[in-house]
Each structure stands twice: as structure tokens, then as C-alpha cells.
Amino acid sequence: MRLKRLLVLNFAVWRFIGGTVLFASEVGFLTGWGEDQKRKIREVVERGVREHRIQELFTDAYKGPAAIRQELTHPKADEDSLLRVLYNEGPKAVPNFQPDITFYTLVGKFQLIDKL
């Protein structure tokens, strides 16, 4: 039974957050869900920004990953954009309401995955 739950968790994370094979590959197979895994996902996103690979990590095929992709690749994207995506903090933070917090931040995505 545990393996089935882990498969559901991993496919949910891979598709719901990034939606690409590269995202899944960089996050890897998660054996649990908690602060360590959330930190790892944030590190993948931060590294993707630094290395200019957001378009490879986040698909534009689904609204959730596409919203993050657009935010982080927009010509006016800056540190405040990254802060919003990672923690929903700073001057670009969105209201703590659905669906915006889920579409535009990892915070909202993590909240939904916490309920799995």
C-alpha cells in the first residue's frame, strides 16, 4: 500500500508543479512528503532560475505550471517574482485565496499536496 501512495504523490508533484520530464528528473522520486521535500523542490526552482532553465522545468501545457513559468520568464521577472513563487512573500505576493495562491505559488501547490 505504501508504494501506491508514493506513486500517487510523485506523479502529483511532477505533473502539478512542473509538468516536465526534466522537472521530475531533478526532483527525483520522493519517499515522503514534508519540509525536506518542499525545500528540495524550491532548490530545483531556484537553480532553474539561476541557470535560465525555467522553460525546460515548467510546461505551458497546464495552467498551474504555465503560470509559474510565465512569472519567472517574463521580461520584468526579478527577485520579487522568485520570492512570490517560492514563498508568496514580498511586493508581488498574491492574496492567500484559491485559486490564485495555487496557480502562482509553490505555497498553494504545497497546501493542496499536503491534503493527499
Backbone bond lengths (Angstrom), bond angles and torsions (degrees), N, CA, C in turn:
res aa  C-N    CA-C-N  psi(-1)  N-CA   C-N-CA  omega(-1)  CA-C   N-CA-C  phi
1 M - - - 1.456 - - 1.524 111.63 -
2 R 1.318 118.10 -38.30 1.468 121.08 -178.78 1.518 111.18 -60.92
3 L 1.319 117.98 -39.93 1.465 120.74 179.86 1.528 110.86 -61.93
4 K 1.319 117.03 -40.64 1.464 120.19 179.09 1.529 110.63 -61.48
5 R 1.330 116.67 -43.19 1.472 120.35 179.17 1.524 110.70 -63.92
6 L 1.320 117.11 -40.09 1.463 120.55 179.24 1.534 111.37 -66.72
7 L 1.321 116.54 -37.40 1.469 119.33 176.95 1.519 110.81 -63.54
8 V 1.328 116.83 -44.12 1.461 120.51 178.06 1.531 109.94 -62.04
9 L 1.321 117.02 -45.97 1.465 121.30 178.79 1.519 111.12 -57.39
10 N 1.319 117.07 -50.10 1.459 120.32 -176.11 1.521 112.59 -65.55
11 F 1.312 117.24 -44.58 1.465 118.41 178.57 1.533 110.71 -64.94
12 A 1.327 117.00 -35.54 1.466 120.17 177.32 1.529 110.57 -63.90
13 V 1.309 116.52 -47.92 1.470 120.67 -179.99 1.519 110.40 -62.24
14 W 1.315 116.88 -49.98 1.466 120.14 -175.77 1.525 111.84 -59.88
15 R 1.326 116.86 -46.10 1.464 119.55 -176.20 1.518 111.86 -80.52
16 F 1.314 117.38 -45.02 1.453 122.41 -173.40 1.525 112.49 -68.24
17 I 1.325 116.62 -34.42 1.462 118.58 -177.53 1.518 111.73 -94.30
18 G 1.324 118.56 -54.46 1.463 120.11 -175.01 1.511 114.79 -105.94
19 G 1.307 115.31 -47.18 1.463 119.85 177.32 1.513 115.47 78.61
20 T 1.337 117.98 10.73 1.466 119.77 178.52 1.529 110.38 -125.93
21 V 1.317 114.53 159.53 1.468 120.18 176.60 1.533 109.88 -63.84
22 L 1.323 117.31 -38.11 1.467 120.37 179.55 1.525 110.82 -63.18
23 F 1.329 117.34 -42.74 1.462 120.16 177.35 1.529 109.83 -59.31
24 A 1.316 116.54 -48.67 1.471 120.81 179.94 1.516 110.90 -60.06
25 S 1.312 116.88 -41.89 1.461 121.44 -179.80 1.526 111.39 -63.74
26 E 1.322 117.12 -42.72 1.467 119.98 -177.73 1.523 112.47 -73.98
27 V 1.316 117.55 -33.66 1.460 120.12 176.09 1.526 109.69 -74.33
28 G 1.310 116.62 -37.46 1.457 120.96 -179.39 1.518 111.47 79.14
29 F 1.322 115.49 -174.49 1.463 120.93 -179.90 1.517 108.92 -86.63
30 L 1.310 116.38 118.15 1.456 121.73 -178.92 1.526 109.84 -83.42
31 T 1.326 116.45 134.58 1.465 120.93 179.58 1.523 111.72 -103.52
32 G 1.312 115.57 9.41 1.461 121.49 177.72 1.510 108.70 -173.17
33 W 1.330 115.29 179.80 1.463 119.95 179.01 1.520 109.09 -139.23
34 G 1.309 115.74 113.61 1.464 122.13 179.62 1.513 109.85 -168.76
35 E 1.309 115.53 -161.65 1.464 120.55 -175.82 1.535 112.71 -63.48
36 D 1.329 117.96 -34.63 1.470 119.98 178.81 1.529 111.16 -62.92
37 Q 1.317 117.24 -42.42 1.460 121.06 -179.99 1.530 111.00 -69.30
38 K 1.312 116.95 -39.23 1.468 120.59 177.56 1.526 110.04 -63.75
39 R 1.331 116.51 -41.97 1.464 121.08 177.37 1.529 110.58 -60.79
40 K 1.319 116.51 -42.06 1.469 120.66 179.29 1.534 110.76 -61.27
41 I 1.325 117.05 -43.94 1.469 120.88 179.17 1.525 110.15 -63.22
42 R 1.320 116.82 -42.51 1.471 119.57 177.54 1.528 110.77 -61.29
43 E 1.324 117.07 -39.26 1.466 120.74 178.90 1.525 111.02 -64.30
44 V 1.328 117.17 -39.74 1.467 121.14 177.13 1.527 109.88 -60.77
45 V 1.326 116.65 -43.45 1.469 120.64 -179.45 1.528 110.05 -67.21
46 E 1.315 117.69 -45.88 1.469 120.39 179.33 1.527 111.32 -59.79
47 R 1.315 116.61 -44.24 1.468 120.73 178.04 1.530 110.51 -63.10
48 G 1.325 116.53 -39.42 1.462 120.64 177.74 1.516 112.10 -61.32
49 V 1.327 117.01 -38.88 1.468 120.68 177.05 1.525 109.54 -66.02
50 R 1.318 116.62 -49.43 1.477 120.48 -179.27 1.521 112.13 -57.78
51 E 1.331 115.75 -38.81 1.470 120.79 -175.47 1.528 112.73 -94.99
52 H 1.328 116.87 7.71 1.475 122.42 178.17 1.535 111.75 55.55
53 R 1.353 116.24 47.84 1.454 121.55 -178.85 1.528 113.13 -121.36
54 I 1.318 117.01 18.57 1.472 120.35 -177.63 1.522 111.26 -59.56
55 Q 1.324 117.87 -39.37 1.467 119.75 -179.57 1.521 111.98 -65.88
56 E 1.309 117.22 -22.35 1.464 120.94 176.84 1.530 111.47 -86.05
57 L 1.334 116.60 -28.38 1.470 120.95 -178.14 1.526 113.03 -84.31
58 F 1.347 116.62 -32.87 1.461 121.22 -174.54 1.520 110.02 -117.81
59 T 1.309 115.60 125.13 1.460 120.97 178.86 1.525 110.56 -76.51
60 D 1.316 115.29 158.86 1.461 118.91 171.12 1.527 110.18 -106.50
61 A 1.325 116.78 11.06 1.466 121.55 -178.64 1.527 113.06 -79.22
62 Y 1.329 117.52 -23.01 1.467 121.68 -179.11 1.524 108.05 -124.84
63 K 1.329 116.91 143.77 1.466 121.08 -173.31 1.529 112.95 -58.95
64 G 1.315 118.18 -43.08 1.463 120.54 -176.97 1.519 113.69 -60.00
65 P 1.331 118.27 -58.92 1.464 119.16 177.06 1.532 112.35 -63.59
66 A 1.321 116.86 -34.80 1.475 120.06 -179.05 1.520 111.27 -64.36
67 A 1.322 118.14 -36.44 1.463 120.92 179.97 1.526 110.48 -64.28
68 I 1.323 116.83 -41.24 1.468 120.06 177.62 1.524 110.23 -69.14
69 R 1.308 116.45 -42.44 1.464 120.83 177.63 1.530 110.79 -56.90
70 Q 1.318 116.74 -46.82 1.463 120.81 -179.74 1.520 111.69 -64.89
71 E 1.318 117.09 -41.56 1.462 120.90 179.70 1.531 111.27 -61.41
72 L 1.313 116.97 -42.32 1.464 120.46 -174.24 1.526 113.82 -86.60
73 T 1.333 117.92 -11.49 1.468 119.79 178.66 1.527 112.09 -112.84
74 H 1.309 117.07 -0.84 1.463 121.25 178.88 1.539 109.01 -60.92
75 P 1.332 117.83 144.89 1.467 119.63 179.26 1.536 113.84 -55.34
76 K 1.332 117.42 -26.24 1.467 120.46 179.39 1.531 112.63 -97.19
77 A 1.334 117.11 12.49 1.466 120.38 178.63 1.530 108.93 -64.26
78 D 1.325 115.05 139.75 1.455 120.64 -179.57 1.527 109.43 -148.82
79 E 1.321 116.90 -168.72 1.469 121.10 179.77 1.526 111.39 -60.37
80 D 1.342 116.93 -33.70 1.469 119.91 178.49 1.531 111.16 -66.96
81 S 1.328 116.52 -32.22 1.474 120.24 176.34 1.521 109.97 -64.95
82 L 1.333 116.03 -44.56 1.464 120.55 179.22 1.526 110.50 -65.07
83 L 1.321 116.93 -41.17 1.466 121.03 178.88 1.526 110.86 -60.85
84 R 1.317 116.75 -39.68 1.464 120.59 177.44 1.519 110.72 -63.80
85 V 1.319 117.00 -48.55 1.465 120.54 -178.29 1.521 110.75 -62.22
86 L 1.318 117.79 -45.81 1.466 120.99 -174.66 1.525 113.88 -73.81
87 Y 1.363 116.59 -42.21 1.468 120.24 -170.30 1.528 114.50 -131.44
88 N 1.333 117.77 -2.67 1.459 122.91 -172.64 1.523 111.07 51.17
89 E 1.307 114.68 51.12 1.458 122.27 178.34 1.516 108.99 -128.31
90 G 1.317 115.59 167.05 1.456 121.48 176.20 1.522 112.06 89.53
91 P 1.343 115.31 -176.89 1.466 120.43 -174.67 1.525 114.72 -65.05
92 K 1.324 118.46 -18.65 1.463 120.81 -179.72 1.531 112.77 -100.34
93 A 1.323 117.58 8.32 1.470 121.23 -179.41 1.528 109.85 -58.70
94 V 1.326 115.55 144.87 1.465 121.00 177.77 1.530 109.08 -96.94
95 P 1.337 117.98 156.94 1.469 119.82 176.51 1.527 110.36 -56.90
96 N 1.303 115.28 147.32 1.466 121.36 -176.54 1.525 111.28 -79.81
97 F 1.330 115.84 54.66 1.463 122.44 -179.15 1.524 109.12 -131.01
98 Q 1.332 114.59 152.55 1.464 120.78 174.22 1.516 108.89 -80.37
99 P 1.295 120.35 147.67 1.458 127.40 2.02 1.524 114.09 -92.57
100 D 1.349 118.24 -5.77 1.464 119.65 -173.68 1.522 113.80 -57.55
101 I 1.320 117.29 -44.40 1.457 119.02 -176.72 1.535 110.68 -63.09
102 T 1.319 117.20 -31.45 1.465 120.17 179.21 1.524 111.73 -78.89
103 F 1.318 117.63 -39.70 1.461 119.71 -179.70 1.525 112.00 -68.24
104 Y 1.329 117.27 -39.31 1.458 120.36 -167.13 1.522 115.76 -107.16
105 T 1.338 118.48 -1.07 1.467 119.11 -178.27 1.528 111.52 -141.00
106 L 1.313 114.87 154.27 1.466 119.25 171.48 1.516 110.05 -71.12
107 V 1.320 117.44 -30.08 1.466 121.41 179.26 1.525 110.20 -54.21
108 G 1.320 116.85 -49.75 1.457 120.89 -179.73 1.512 112.61 -66.45
109 K 1.319 116.56 -39.36 1.465 120.14 178.13 1.530 109.98 -64.21
110 F 1.332 116.31 -43.03 1.463 120.13 178.82 1.528 110.65 -62.42
111 Q 1.329 117.65 -39.45 1.466 120.38 179.34 1.526 111.65 -58.89
112 L 1.312 116.69 -41.28 1.469 119.49 179.04 1.523 111.72 -70.76
113 I 1.326 116.84 -40.54 1.468 119.31 178.97 1.529 110.49 -66.56
114 D 1.319 117.09 -32.36 1.480 120.43 176.58 1.523 110.80 -55.99
115 K 1.310 118.05 -27.38 1.468 121.99 -176.64 1.520 113.62 -84.95
116 L 1.334 117.40 -7.39 1.475 119.66 179.85 1.510 111.64 -64.31
